[in-house]
């Protein structure tokens, strides 16, 4: 379930934090019909930390009802308290989720031993398979190679979602991590702009923001890379360089919301205190989107 393309949609809520169930079902169906290998619900793009427990659980219920067992779901279960993360994971498992995505969220900086205890407790008490979510730009905690190796030996911890900072020496990072974990441990990357190279280098999974909106082009890149058609994967990825540029400049989260609204896929509003791009930056994003021919993202 942690192989291939994992697409991460937003969680559409209004200004009061009320879930738009119809919009979420629509986004879910788009991904299922595009044959993604898994759907990453309630990730950072899904703004999970801005949602109440009730809305998180409602989102899982809505998406799972739409899914009806067709695609594995990987769901964000992170919380600052270990017991809360256990509860999120236990509920997700009861709702039929395939795996939990767990990060080292905290207000007080965590030690490696604290993170190890947090993960092992959630894995043991919930029984839900876990994917390590290494997201240092948000959590301000970086999983050391030694900690990843320790966690990979824990029953129920089955993979990792690596951040984009590995881009400087991606192949070396992947090779070293592969050598330190069991063979069945799934190694994946986020940061869409590095993921074609990651798949070409032998990574198992692309955890993709863009695929949450436009899964077809990301699926084509994934298929080409994993089938050994490196030239095609690189050529397709090169076409997305303008998107990767604005992702990095304005943040993929904010650009995602602009894209959803621009293409009228759903009516998307960032949860406060997050603000939409200002008029000048929005105009720049729209110019990039309009540079693509009609139907490119279909």
N, C-alpha and C positions, 0 to 999 in steps of 0.2 A: 504493500500500500504506500510505501514511501519511496517510490521509484517513478521516474518520468516527470511529467509536468503537474505541479500542484498549484492550482489557481486560487488567488485570494481576493474575494469580492469585498466591497464595503458592507457595513451593516447600516442600511438606510433608516435613519430616525429623524424625527422633526426637532424643532428647537426645544421642545419640552422633553425630549428623550424617548418619545413614543415610537415604537417600531412600525415601519410601513411593511406589513407582512406581504402585501401583494408585490411590492417592488423587490423584496428579498426573494420571493418565490420566482419572480421573473429572472433575476440575476442567476439564481441557482440553475434554472432550466437552461439558460444560455450556455452555461459551463458543461452541464451534463450532455447536451446534444452536440457539443464540440469535442466530446470524447477525451476530456482531460483525465489524467490518471487519479487525481484526488482533488478535493476542494478544501481549502484552508479557511475555515470559518473562524471569525473572532480573532484574527491576527492583528498586527498593528494597523494594517489597512482597514480592518474591521473595527478599529477604535475600541477594542474590548475594555480598556481601562477607563473609558468614559461612560460605560454602560452599567446599569444596576444589575444585580444578580437576576432579577425577574426578567429583564430584557435579554440578558445573555441566554437564559434558558428558553425564553420564547423564540429567540432567533434559531436556536438549535432545533426546536420542535417544528418551526415553519419550514426550515431548509430540509430537514429529514423527511417531513411529510411530502415535500415536492420531489425529493430524491427517490424515495421508495426503494432504497437498497441498491440503486444502480451504480453509485460511485462511492468510494471510501471518503469519509469526512475526517479531517484533522482539525481539531478545535482548540482554540486558545483557552487555557484553564489557569492562567497565571493570576496570582494574588500575593499581596505582601505577607499575609499570614499563612503558615503551612496548613492549618486546619481549614482555612477557606479554600485553598487550592485543592485539598483533598475532597472537599464538598463539591467543588466545581467538576473535578474529575469523576467523582462517583456519579453525579447527576448525568454528565455527558455519556458515561458508559451505559447507564440505564436507558438513555435515549438512543442508543445504537451507534454512537460515535466509534470510529475505528481506532483513533489515537488522539492523545492530548499533546498540545504544543505548550511547553512550560519554559518560562524565562525566569531569570533571577531578579525579579522585581523587588525593590526595597527602598525605604527612605534612608535608613542607616546603612552605610556601606557594608557589604557582606564579605566574610572570609570564605576561602575555598571549602573549609570544613562545614561551615554553615550551609552553603549551597549544596554540598554533597548530602548532608542530613535532610535538607528540604526535599531534594529530588527522590532520595531513597524512601522517605516517608510517604510521599505522594504515590509513588509507584507501588509500594507494598500495600498501603491501606485502600487504595482505590481499585487496584487490579486493571487499570486502564493502561495500555501500552503508551509510552511517552517518547516524544521527540524533544531533544534539547534545543532550546531557542536561544542562541547566542546573539544578543542584540545590544552591544555595548554603547551604541550611540544614544539609546533610550534608557537602558538600565544602569549604565556606567559601571557595569561589571563585565569583565572579559574572562571567558572560560580558557584557562591555561591548557596546554596540551596534556599535562599530567592529570588535571581534573577531568577532562574529556575521557582519557583512558580509564580512569577509575569508574566513572559513571557508566561507561560502555560495558563494564562487567556486571552491572547491577541487573538482575532479572526484571524484565519489563521496560527497560530503557533501550529503545530500538534504533535510534538514529539521531542526527543532528542537523539543524538548519544553521549553517555558517553565515557570517556577515560578509559584506563586500570588501572588508579591509584586506582580505587575502589576495586581492587582485595583483599586488606587486610581485608576488612569487606564487601564483596560484597552483601550478603543477607541483612544486615542492611542498606547499602546504597540504595538498591533497594526498600526496604520496606518504608524507610523514603521519598524517592522521590515519590513513588506511593501515599503515603498519602497526599502529598502536591500538587498534580496536578489532573486535571479532569480525570475521569475514561477512557475517550476515548483517552487521551494523550499517545502516544506510547513511551515506554521507551526501548532503545536499548544500546548496548555496542560495542565498538571496542577494539582492542588489542586481536587478535585472540586467544591467549593462555588463556584468562579468559572467553571466550564467551560460551563454553559448560556449564561451571558452572553458567554463567549468565542466560542462557536459562532454565537450570534445576531449578534455583531459581525463575523463573517466568518472566524473561525479555521478551519483545515482539519481539526484533529484534537482529540479529547478523549482524553487519556491517563488512564484511570480506574481507581482503586482499587476503588470500589464495584462497577464492572462485572465485576471479577474474581470477585465472589461472586454478584451479582444483575444480570446483563447486560440483562434484559428492560426494566426501568424506565429504565436509562441509554440503552438503544437507542431507546426511545420518545422520550426527550428529544432525542437526537441527530437522529432522523428529523424530528421536528417543527421543530427549529431550522434544519436545513439545507434543509427544504422551504419555509421562510418562514412557518410557523405559529407565530409568536412567542408568541401568547397561550397556546397549548397547552404550548409548551416551558416557559414561565415558571410555568404552573400546576402542571405535573408536578414541576418543580424545587422549587417551594415546598413540596410535600408531603415533600420530603427534607430540609427545613431542620433537623429534630431530629437527623438523621444527620450533617449537616454540622457541627452544633454539637458533637457528641461527637467527631467526627473532629478538629476543631480543639483541643478541650480535652484529649483523652487521647492523641492521635496516631492517624492513620488506620491505621497498622500494628497497633498494639495492639488497636484496636477491631475490625479485620478478623478477627483471631484469635478474639476473643470472639464475633463474629457467626457464624463458621464452626462453632464449638463449640456455640453456643446453638441454631442451627438444624440441628445434627447433619449438616452437609454433609460434613465430614471431621473427624477427630480432629487438631487443630492445636496444636502446641507451639512457642513462640518459641525460636529458638536462643540459648543463653547467650552473653554475659551478660545479654541482654534478659530482662526479667521480665514476666509477665502482670500485668494490673491487680490492685490489691489488692481485698479483698472489698467495700469501700464503693464504689469506683469501678466495679467490675464490676456491682454491684447497680444503679447509676445507668444504665449502658449497657443492662442487661437491661430496665429499666423503659421506656426509650425504645423498644427493639425491641418490647416487648409492647404499646406504645400503637398499633401498626399493626394493622389488621384482618387476620385469617387470609387467607393467599393474596396479600397485597399485593405481595410480592416475587417471586411466581412468574411 
